[in-house]
Amino acid sequence: METRAKTYTGDCLNVMQTLPPESVDLIYIDPPFFTQRKHDLTTRDGSQHFSFKDIWENDDSYADFIYQRIIHARTLLKETGALFFHCDKSAAHIVRIVLDKIFKPDNFQSEIIWHFKRWSNAKKGLLSSHQTIFFYSKSKIFKFNKIYKGYSPSTNVDQIMQKRVRDARNKPVYARNKNGKIIGSGTKKGVPLSDVWDIPFLNPKAKERTGYPTQKPVLLLNQIIELVTEEGDVVLDPFCGSGTTLVAASLLKRHSIGIDVSEKAILLSKSRLKNPIVTESSLLKKGIESYRQHASDASDHLVGIDYTPVHRNKGIDGLLKQEVDGLPAFIRVQRNNETLSQAVHALKSASENKGQCSLIVVATSHDLLGYDEKVDVHIIKSANYALTELIKTQKEVETTNSDARKLFQKVRIA
């Protein structure tokens, strides 16, 4: 899908008045933060210098600046649209009052905390490690796409698979069928996205860095855009700066509009759109991998499989994110020095009180003792085992063919 990215140089207050009303699905606003200082930054190679003043006479002058622009921004939103306003402790109290006045408190959806790790400084007091993003909708029919994240390491995934109900004393208990067996609660997608977002701040050496002050990571804008828009929707950034919003929108197949008073910023945005760079977060990757605390000899055989690791369980290694036979599916990898029958028994025992579910055992080696094929468990071979078996079979075929040729030669000579 081909996307359009339009850019305008000028005050967004004037530019927004030229845009058609109710034509935008998402507005992301990252204005000056009321820091009362001038922001300067130079690119790593020293070829360009960017700066802007964030100095105001008083709270009222800043509030009026924001109010005048938000009132016009709201007219551009579709009824299903949303606005995300990015700020920090310097102006959050002012911004919230302005947004409530324009959008009404009933349309306030969330106060998102963007949490990140920062390098230390000499400031006396607590190190700032978060910023605030206010999420408002234009109406009650706003678009919203649920995003799910992985469970925390302390979550016993196998336990939340057991359905709970309230007893006569209104206490939560496991639900059971007429035979007294525990009822399963179905497949779990993960934990719905919360209002605290752990997304790394761009470090000074990140490839994505442009040298523009207050640049935000594409990963942050990706999450905002995916949350409230669909492919083909229109995203507006009235203070687009280095163009991060436009880059994220383009990569996610959304149309975009960027406005900035700085001609340098607009040129930078256009340049980034031609050659978008996104810094992968090793921190996020390590975080995800660190959740896989079950045995490494098991996880090695589950690489590439979409599953949720089950921790502190001797019989279950994971819960597949897709159902098997219309049921939630638990998986176990056959261990070294463990027969296939023992692996099957361990999985069946561990899943006994998990409700109705499918069971899968990954066989990792040939089992001379075999296993009871009547057991209702899917047996699949690991990639390593299957490849080893294939090579072994080919060698046996080659040996058989060689022996046959030798015998044939002997018969001919005779």
Secondary structure, DSSP 8 states (H G I E B T S, - for coil): ----EEEEES-HHHHHTTS-TT-EEEEEE------SEEEEEE-TTSS-EEEEEE--SSHHHHHHHHHHHHHHHHHHEEEEEEEEEEE-TTTHHHHHHHHHHHH-GGGEEEEEEEE------S-SS----EEEEEEEESSTT------EE---TT--HHHHTB-EEE-TTS-EEE-B-TTS-B-B------EE--SEEE-----TT-TT--S-TT---HHHHHHHHHHH--TT-EEEETT-TTTHHHHHHHHTT-EEEEEES-HHHHHHHHHHHHS------HHHHHHHHHT--S-HHHHGGGTT--EEE--S-SS--EEESS-BTTB-EEEEE--TT--HHHHHHHHHHHTTTS-S-EEEEEE-S--TT---TTSS-EEEE-HHHHHHHHHHHHHHHHHHHHHHHHHHHHHHH-
